[in-house]
Amino acid sequence: MKKSLATKIHRVVFVRHGESTWNKENRFTGWTDVQLTPNGIEEAKFAGQLLKQNGFQFDVAFTSVLTRAIMTYNNIATELGCHYIPVHKHWRLNERHYGALQGLNKAETAAKHGEEQVTLWRRSYDIPPPELTLEDERHPQHDPRYQGLPLDVLPKTESLKITVDRVLPYWYDSICPQVLQGKNVIVVAHGNSLRAIVKHLSQMSDKDIIKYNIPTACPLVYEFDETLKPIKNYYLLNEKELKERMEAVANQAKAKL
């Protein structure tokens, strides 16, 4: 009688960066490069400790090209002792680009555009904020890390839908092949770039993904079968801690409305 082979389980860990200086100030950050707060650094260290306590080890890492994601990964790697593994940094894992809203806080945004309009930009799936002009210093073409890219791929603004369309090709072309090779993978990115992947993996509706918030520096584990079909997902936090983190992120989102 032929023995049945056990199903190969693949795991990918997703981590949103720790609290940044503009998270704390309730500013629309997007592609603006800001630092982690002291609390954000501690959050990242705690994420690394959680992963270590749960026996996670990694062969390859992926981050955006933004400092807050890179530093979050670096602090995780210090806790795990895995600075030696390859780290792939790519702009397609960057945060959603908030266009002309970048740098504005709640009061400034409401005064400039009105509460109703800001709510529409924040809570719709496919309506982007106003675009940046090419002359605006906030446009990515003025940042040296994007100098090698064609102008037409650099966003002037993005909705969540546009962010999904930007992120998924990188998930398929660069991350999935590593997972299928049996590598243990960690992806450290941003609230919206990770929501783009989660929406796809969990087949969430446009309406549901808008309401879904990923807490800062809280490892989210997805398990897949040998065909990369998701089997289950879970956070490495107990129910009470996870609820507190979720509420904190939801309150922060409301503060920008």
N, C-alpha and C positions, 0 to 999 in steps of 0.2 A: 504494500500500500504506500502511495506517495505521501510524504509528509508535507503538510501545508507550511508555507514560509510565513514567518511573522511579518506583519506590515511594518515597513520602515517609517519611523516617525521623524519628521524634520521640525526643528523649532527655530523661530526668529524672535528676538527680543527688540521691541521698539521703546525708545525713551524720548520723551519731550525734554528739552533743555530745562535747567533749573531757572528760578526766578531771575529775570534780568532787571537792569535799572529802569527801563521803560515799562516793563510789566508793573513795577512798583508804582510808577507815576501814572499808570493807566493811559499811556500813549500808544498810538498805532505805530508799531515798530516796523513790520514788514521786512524789507531788505536792508534797513538801516542797521549798521554794525554796532551793537552795544555790548557792554560787559555784563557778566553775572553780578548780582549783589552778593554780599557776604552770606546771606541766607541761601541764595541760589547755589553757591559753592558747597554749603553744608548739605543742601538737598541732593546735589550730585554725588557727594561722598556717601551719603546714606543709601542712594540707589546702588552704588557699587558694593556696599556692605550687604544689602539685601540679596544681590545677585550671588555674592560669595557664600552667604549663609545657605542659599538654596542650591549650591553646587554648580552654578553656571560657569562655563569656560567658553572662550571664543577663539575662532581662527581668523576672523576678518571683521572689520568694522566699516561702517558707512556713516558719514556725516554730511551736513551742508557745508558751504564755504564761509558760514557766519560764525564769528568768535564765540557766541553764547552756546552754540551746539558743540563746537570743537572743544571748548573748555569743559563742558559737561562731560563729554567723552573722556577727556584727559583725567579728570578727577575719578571717574568710574574705573579707568584703566589702572590708576594708581592703587586703588583699593583691591583690584583683582590681580595686580602684578602682570599685566598683559600689554605693556607699552610696545613690546616687540612685534606684535601682529600687524599686518598691513592695514592701513586706514585709507579709505577712498573718500575724498571730499568732492562733492559735486553740487553745482548751482541748482540742479533740478530738485534737490531736497530742501532748498531754501523755503522760508516762510512765504505765505501768500503776500503778494505785493499790493500794498494798500494805496498806491497811486498818490494823489495829492493830499490824502489824509495822513501820510506818514509824518510823524513828529508831533501831530496835534493831540491834545488831551480832550477829555469829554467836553469841558466848558468851551474850549476854542472851536471844536468841531461843531457843536450845537449852535454857537454864535454865528459861525460862518455859513452853515448849511441848513440849520433847523433840525430839531429833534426827530421829526417824522422822516425826513430824508436820510438821516444817519441811521435810524432804525432799519430802513429799507436796505441800505447797503450792508449793514451788519447781519441782517436776518434773512436775506434772500439768498438763494443758491447761485443764481446766474446774473445778478445785476452788479457790475463792478463800480467802485468809486470813480470820481473824476480822474482823467489821465494826467500824468506829468507831461510837460513839454520836453522836447529834446534838450532845450537850453537849461532846464531846471537841474541844479547841482545834485538833486536826489535821484536823477535818472541813472540807471545802472551803467550807461556808457561812460560815465565819468569816474567809475571805480576801477582801479587797475586789475582787480581779480576777474573782470569780465572783458578785458581788452581783446582776448582772442576769439570772441564770439560774434557772429553776425548781428547787426543791429536789429534785424527783424525778429530775432528770438528773445530779445530783452524786453521784459514787460514794462509798459507805462502805467499799468494798473492790472488788477486781477480780481475776478469773482472766485468763489470757491470752485465753481465748475472749471474755470480756466486753470486753476491750481491743480485740480485732478488731472486734467489733460496734460499738464506739464510733468507731473510726478510719475504717473503710471508707466511711461516708456522706460524710465530709469529702473523702476521696480522690475519690469520684465526683462530688460536687456542686460542689466548689470548685477542686480541683487539675486534674482531667481536662479541664474546659472550657478552661483556659488552655493545656494541652498541645495540645489539638486545634486551637486558634487559631494554633499554630505558635510559641508562646512557649518560650523556653529557661528551664526551671524548676529551682530547687534547693529541696530540702526538708531542713531541719535540725531534727531531733527527738531521739528517745530510743530506747534499745535495743528496748523492747517495742512502742512505737507503730510503729517502722519494721519490726519483725518482723511486725506485723499486715499491713502492706502487702505485704511480701515473700512472706508465706504465700499471700496471694491471687494475686499476680502470677505466682509460680512454681508455684502449685498444690501446695504442700507439704502433706503429711499432718500431722495433729495431733501424731503422734509425732515426725516429723522436725523440725518447727518448734521443739519444745521443746529439741532438741539444737543448734539453729542459733544461733550467736552473732555479732553484728555488732560489729566492733572500733570503738573510739572514734576519732572524727575521721578516718575513712578513707573518702574518697568512693566510693560505690557507684553505678555508672552502669547504668541500664536503657535499652535501646533498644526502640522500639515501631514497628509499621507504622502505616499511616494510620488503622486502626481501633482503635488502642491495644492491639493484641495484642503481648505481649512477644516480641521476637526473640532477644535475648541480654542478659546482664548481666555486669559485671566490676568489680573494684576497681582504683583507680589506684595500685596498689603492685606492686612486683615480688614474685615468689613467696616469696622468703626473708623480706622485710619483712612480708608478709601473714600468713605462718605464725607469725611472732613475735607479731604483734598478736592473732591468733586465740587463740594459746595463753595470752596474758596475760588475755584476757577470760574464757576457759574456767576458768583458775585462780582468777580473782576470783569467778566464779559458784560454784565448789566451796567457796570460803572461806565462803560464806553458808549452806552446807548443814549 
